[in-house]
């Protein structure tokens, strides 16, 4: 998982900031709808839905919105029919970019993605072109605060985590794709405060992007601005000093 901590740090520092852009609730609602549609509205038997609801609650989404999204997913009330689609492409320097979407109009989504890739120096690729470079994992983020590093590492590994990475303000706990929910529950039972938990994609290797960092981050930012886009992943590598310069106020 050579690229895991770096990409998470880049995402956090550059402030993809869904909440600031007013898109967080929209993306969370879509995820709840699709989770309920695909595997039912019972959170006890649907781990994906349980995670989506937990993330919505962490974002302070009203319970009424959550309940309505679940009912839309199960068909109890009418709503758009969303489809989960993944698109692949390249940015400058051959950097790989993977885009997860939830859309009710595939043609619109493809058109908007192609426009952004082209306008900001990238290009779309065929299915399978870059997806093999990423590994699906679970990610749990716990604020550092005054937590002892050895203690949190031991607790996470005993809960079934694969790795724990310490950054300036956060512990990033990585799990296998299938063990995420088990690890979450054991950490909650141990009274740890979870700030974020999600299924993610980790680049298995990275590409030096210092020379084109600004334009690459701009491309990724514009992709994230598309309404149908849920998440964007990349294997870009940017040094701390360049990243700091690009993300400072």
C-alpha positions in Angstrom: 0.0 0.0 0.0 2.8 2.4 -0.9 0.5 5.2 -2.0 -2.1 5.1 0.7 -1.0 7.7 3.2 0.2 10.2 0.6 -3.1 10.3 -1.3 -5.1 10.6 1.9 -2.9 13.5 3.0 -3.2 15.2 -0.3 -7.0 14.9 -0.3 -7.2 16.3 3.2 -4.8 19.2 2.7 -6.0 20.3 -0.7 -9.5 20.5 0.8 -11.7 18.7 -1.8 -14.1 20.0 0.8 -17.4 18.6 -0.3 -19.1 20.2 2.6 -17.8 23.7 1.6 -19.1 23.2 -1.9 -22.5 22.1 -0.7 -22.2 18.7 -2.4 -21.7 16.4 0.6 -25.3 15.8 1.4 -26.1 15.1 -2.2 -23.4 12.5 -2.4 -24.3 10.9 0.9 -28.0 10.7 -0.1 -27.1 9.0 -3.4 -25.0 6.4 -1.6 -27.8 5.7 0.8 -30.3 5.3 -2.0 -28.1 2.9 -4.0 -27.1 0.9 -0.9 -30.7 0.4 0.1 -31.7 -0.4 -3.5 -29.0 -3.0 -4.0 -29.2 -4.9 -0.7 -32.4 -3.7 1.1 -33.2 -1.1 3.8 -32.3 -3.2 6.9 -29.0 -1.8 8.2 -28.3 -4.9 10.3 -28.1 -7.0 7.2 -26.7 -4.4 4.8 -23.2 -3.2 5.9 -22.9 -0.8 3.0 -26.1 1.0 4.0 -25.0 1.0 7.6 -21.8 2.7 6.7 -23.6 5.2 4.4 -26.0 6.1 7.2 -23.2 6.4 9.8 -21.3 8.8 7.5 -24.5 10.8 6.9 -25.0 11.2 10.6 -21.4 12.3 11.1 -22.1 15.0 8.6 -25.1 16.0 10.7 -27.7 15.1 8.0 -31.2 15.2 9.5 -32.8 11.8 10.2 -35.7 12.7 8.0 -33.4 13.0 5.0 -31.8 9.7 5.8 -35.1 7.9 6.2 -36.4 9.4 2.9 -33.3 8.3 1.1 -33.7 4.8 2.4 -37.3 4.7 1.3 -36.3 6.0 -2.2 -33.8 3.2 -2.4 -36.3 0.5 -1.4 -38.9 1.9 -3.7 -41.4 3.0 -1.0 -41.3 6.5 -2.5 -40.4 7.5 -6.1 -37.1 8.9 -7.1 -34.3 8.8 -9.6 -32.8 5.4 -10.5 -29.0 5.8 -9.9 -26.4 3.5 -11.5 -22.9 3.0 -10.0 -20.3 3.4 -12.8 -16.5 3.8 -12.6 -14.5 5.7 -15.3 -10.8 5.8 -15.9 -8.3 8.2 -17.3 -5.0 9.9 -17.2 -3.7 13.3 -16.1 -0.4 15.0 -16.9 2.7 13.0 -16.5 0.7 9.8 -17.1 -0.9 10.0 -13.6 -3.7 7.5 -13.2 -7.2 8.8 -12.3 -10.1 6.7 -11.3 -13.6 8.3 -11.0 -16.5 6.7 -9.1 -20.0 8.0 -10.1 -23.6 7.5 -9.2 -25.8 8.7 -12.1 -29.3 8.6 -13.5 -28.0 9.6 -17.0 -24.9 7.9 -18.2 -24.6 9.9 -21.4 -24.6 13.2 -19.4 -22.0 11.9 -17.0 -19.6 10.7 -19.7 -20.0 13.9 -21.6 -19.2 16.0 -18.5 -16.2 13.8 -17.6 -14.8 13.9 -21.1 -15.1 17.7 -21.2 -13.3 18.2 -17.9 -10.5 15.7 -18.8 -10.0 17.4 -22.1 -10.1 21.0 -20.8 -7.7 20.4 -18.0 -5.0 18.4 -19.8 -6.1 14.8 -19.2 -7.8 12.2 -21.3 -10.3 9.4 -20.6 -9.2 5.8 -21.0 -10.9 2.4 -21.6 -12.1 0.2 -18.8 -9.3 -1.6 -17.1 -6.6 0.9 -18.2 -5.8 2.1 -14.7 -8.1 0.3 -12.3 -5.6 -2.5 -11.9 -3.3 0.1 -10.2 -5.6 0.5 -7.3 -6.5 -1.9 -4.5 -9.9 -1.6 -2.7 -9.5 -1.1 1.1 -11.4 0.1 4.1 -10.2 3.4 5.7 -11.0 4.6 9.2 -9.8 8.0 10.4 -9.5 8.8 14.1 -8.3 12.2 15.3 -4.9 12.1 17.0 -5.7 14.4 19.9 -3.9 12.9 23.0 -4.2 9.3 21.9 -1.1 7.1 22.4 0.2 5.9 19.1 1.2 2.4 20.4 -2.2 2.0 22.1 -4.3 2.9 19.0 -2.1 0.7 16.8 -2.5 -2.2 19.1 -6.3 -1.7 19.3 -6.7 -1.4 15.6 -4.6 -4.5 14.8 -6.4 -6.5 17.4 -9.7 -5.4 15.8 -8.5 -6.8 12.5 -6.9 -3.8 10.8 -4.0 -4.3 8.3 -2.1 -1.1 8.9 -2.1 2.2 10.9 -0.6 5.3 9.6 0.1 8.4 11.8 -0.2 11.8 10.2 -0.1 15.3 11.7 -3.6 15.3 13.0 -5.1 11.9 12.2 -4.6 8.1 12.6 -5.4 6.4 9.3 -6.5 2.8 9.9 -6.6 0.5 6.8 -8.5 -2.7 6.6 -9.3 -5.3 4.0 -12.4 -4.4 1.9 -14.5 -7.0 3.7 -13.4 -6.3 7.3 -14.1 -2.6 7.4 -17.4 -2.9 9.3 -16.0 -5.4 11.9 -13.1 -3.1 12.7 -15.3 0.0 12.9 -17.6 -1.8 15.4 -14.7 -3.0 17.6 -13.1 0.5 17.7 -16.5 2.0 18.6 -16.9 -0.6 21.3 -13.5 0.4 22.6 -14.7 4.1 22.8 -12.6 5.5 20.0 -14.0 8.5 18.2 -14.3 7.8 14.5 -14.3 10.9 12.3 -14.6 9.2 9.0 -15.0 5.7 7.6 -15.2 4.6 4.0 -14.4 2.1 1.3 -11.5 3.5 -0.7 -9.0 2.7 -3.4 -5.3 2.7 -2.7 -2.7 3.3 -5.4 -0.2 0.5 -5.4 2.5 2.8 -6.7 2.8 6.6 -7.3 4.0 8.9 -10.0 6.1 12.0 -9.4 3.8 15.0 -10.2 5.7 17.9 -8.6 6.3 19.6 -12.0 2.6 19.5 -12.9 1.0 19.5 -9.4 -1.0 22.6 -9.8 -2.7 21.6 -13.1 -3.3 18.0 -11.8 -5.0 19.2 -8.6 -7.1 21.5 -10.7 -8.2 18.6 -13.0 -9.1 16.5 -10.0 -10.9 19.4 -8.3 -13.0 20.0 -11.5 -13.8 16.3 -11.7 -15.0 16.4 -8.1 -17.2 19.3 -9.0 -19.3 17.2 -11.3 -22.6 16.4 -9.6 -22.6 12.7 -10.6 -19.1 12.2 -9.2 -18.8 10.5 -5.8 -15.0 10.0 -5.4 -11.9 10.6 -7.4 -8.7 8.6 -6.8 -5.2 9.2 -8.2 -1.7 7.8 -7.9 0.0 11.2 -8.1 2.9 11.9 -5.7 3.5 15.5 -4.6 6.3 16.4 -2.2 5.3 18.0 1.1 6.8 21.4 0.3 5.1 21.7 -3.1 1.8 20.5 -1.6 2.1 23.0 1.3 2.7 25.9 -1.2 -0.3 24.9 -3.3 -2.7 24.5 -0.4 -1.7 27.4 1.8 -4.3 30.2 2.5 
